[in-house]
Amino acid sequence: MSRLLAAITLPLSIALTIVVTILCSVPIIVAGLIKLLLPIPAVWRSISAFCNLMMYCWCSGLALLLNLNPWLKWDVEGLEGLNKKNWYLLICNHHSWADIVVLCVLFRKHIPMNKYFLKQQLAWVPFIGLACWALDMPFMRRYSRSYLIRHPERRGKDVETTRRSCEKFRTHPTTIVNFVEGSRFTEEKRAETRSPYKNLLPPKAAGIAMALNVLGSQFDKLLDVTLCYPENDRSPFFDMLSGKLSRIVVRINLVPVADELHGDYVSDKGFKRSFQLWLNNLWVEKDTLIEEIKSGNYK
């Protein structure tokens, strides 16, 4: 019976998701074209507000689709005290494409609309890049160590890209989201990166360090979010689409943005080491939490 239900639910969920996405993304793309042709600050502000509204509609549509699964249970702690008028930097582990859906659906009524750090290459993907640009998503350019050895003149350019992306958020409440692992977790990537964690990849500090440096005291809190799918750990996104996702666990920790987290990550080696140590310790705690949730020992 469960296989029959999945066979029916999967194509229906995919079709409905595509419909919701098209209905919301087409107006955003059109708005992006107008924004591209009319580089006027007042027009851009109006377009940003419109695109945020369409993004909210997309998140609400996804919430309705998730509600079609009668077996899905949300296990969430830490939403208290959040405010849509504040600035937040949200960092999160990245396990699946389902993570983006969960963050959009869960936080849409509690904090400003999420702005995800995206790889620079995505900006050149037809339609998708334009839509993300219209939504003011911050793009990041990352260079590998081997590339920087061959092209030392590019050193620091990735950080400068992050700086320019974050400057635009000074004028209105914003939530910047960064999956600091830089990629979705798999056992293969864990082995490849020689990760010291059981459930996580090593965190990359440059993006959030730059965001904290650029926006400084404007961030009211740093949201440390931990996602886990205890009963669907192997394929949460597929299980979400096929109606088999049974539990989503979300733990939200509001971390004060202390003065020690503001500094020059590029030039100050002492600050860079201390910031990396702070983030690594945060990741140790997150890894322990995920292990407790998966083993059923979390209280």
Sequence and secondary structure as in RCSB ss.txt:
>XXXX:A:sequence
MSRLLAAITLPLSIALTIVVTILCSVPIIVAGLIKLLLPIPAVWRSISAFCNLMMYCWCSGLALLLNLNPWLKWD
VEGLEGLNKKNWYLLICNHHSWADIVVLCVLFRKHIPMNKYFLKQQLAWVPFIGLACWALDMPFMRRYSRSYLIR
HPERRGKDVETTRRSCEKFRTHPTTIVNFVEGSRFTEEKRAETRSPYKNLLPPKAAGIAMALNVLGSQFDKLLDV
TLCYPENDRSPFFDMLSGKLSRIVVRINLVPVADELHGDYVSDKGFKRSFQLWLNNLWVEKDTLIEEIKSGNYK
>XXXX:A:secstr
 HHHHHHHHHHHHHHHHHHHHHHHHHHHHHHHHHHHH   HHHHHHHHHHHHHHHHHHHHHHHHHHHT TT EEE
EE  TT  TTS EEEEE    THHHHHHHHHHTTTSS EEE EEGGGGGSTTHHHHHHHTT  EE    HHHHHH
 GGGTTHHHHHHHHHHHGGGSS  EEEE TTSS   HHHHHHTT SSSS      HHHHHHHHHHGGG  EEEEE
EEE TT  S HHHHHHTT   EEEEEEEEE   GGG S TTT HHHHHHHHHHHHHHHHHHHHHHHHHHHT   
